[in-house]
Amino acid sequence: YLVISGSLNEGLSTNFYQKIATIAKESNIKVIVDTSGEALQKVLQTGVYLIKPNIGELAKLIGVERLELPEVEKAAKQLIENKSAEIVVVSLGADGAILVTKHETHLVKAPKVEKKSTVGAGDSMVGGMVWALSQNKTLKEVIQIGVCCGSAATMNEGTQLFKAEDVINLLDEIE
């Protein structure tokens, strides 16, 4: 797996991530993308394994102003049918996330936690999902682990990421 995430540094062209994705795909590496804006739009032209937009970013990708939760699955399937991504994971903030593929959809509600900081929650979610994929977990488990890693990250001050024991406890809560 290759994770491409974050904003592009100043001076890089908006197709920089697209170039990386093309090289990775030629080497049969599964590309996971967590970025936004024009960089995300361009990388989707290449077609990647998994993307993780939030609900607002997904709306922009399909050309609408906003999406309500019941519309998310259909919007994600549009991207899948266009061969932009095989898996679309839409983060819904405090509401959790939804994972959509051609044949599966899994909505996972975020466990209730005392939030101290949201810094790194999205990165923690992606990290948890990549780990779960590398362990051949089911897609339902992938999204559950991702949501719990993201939620666990919010339980810590500042830029601290999640603690494994918090993830394990949160997984027990949502299963």
Residue, then its C-alpha position, 0 to 999 in steps of 0.5 A: y500500500l502507498v498512502i498519499s495524503g495531505s496538502l501539496n507543498e507550495g510549488l508542486s503542480t496539482n498533478f504531482y499526486q497523480k504522477i505518484a499514483t501512476i508509478a505506483k499502479e504500474s508496480n501493482i501497489k494499491v494507492i490510498v489517497d487522503t487529500s482534497g481539491e484539485a490534487l484529489q480530482k487529478v489523482l482520481q483520473t488515474g483511478v486508485y484503490l481507496i480514497k477518504p474524502n469527507i462529506g463536503e469533499l465528496a459533494k465537490l467531487i460529484g459536482v453538487e453543493r452539499l450531500e445529506l447522509p442518505e445520498v452519500e452511498k449513491a455519490a460514492k458509487q458514482l466515483i466507483e463506477n467511473k473507476s476513480a476508486e475501488i473503495v470510497v470511505v467518507s468520513l462523517g466527523a462525529d457521526g463516524a464514516i461510511l465505506v462503499t465499494k461496488h458490492e458492499t456498504h458499511l456505515v459505522k457510527a463513531p463511539k462517544v468519546e470525550k474529545k480533547s483535540t481533532v488534530g490527526a484524527g483523519d490520519s489516524m483513521v487512514g493509518g488504522m484502515v491501512w493496517a487492517l487491510s494489510q492484515n486481510k481484515t474484512l472491509k467491515e472490520v477495516i472501517q470499524i478499526g479506522v473509525c476507532c483509531g480516529s476516535a481514539a486520537t481525539m481523546n488525546e491532547g494536542t497532536q498526540l495520536f491514538k493509544a492502542e488500548d483506547v482503540i481496543n476498548l472502542l472496538d468492544e463498544i461498537e461491535 
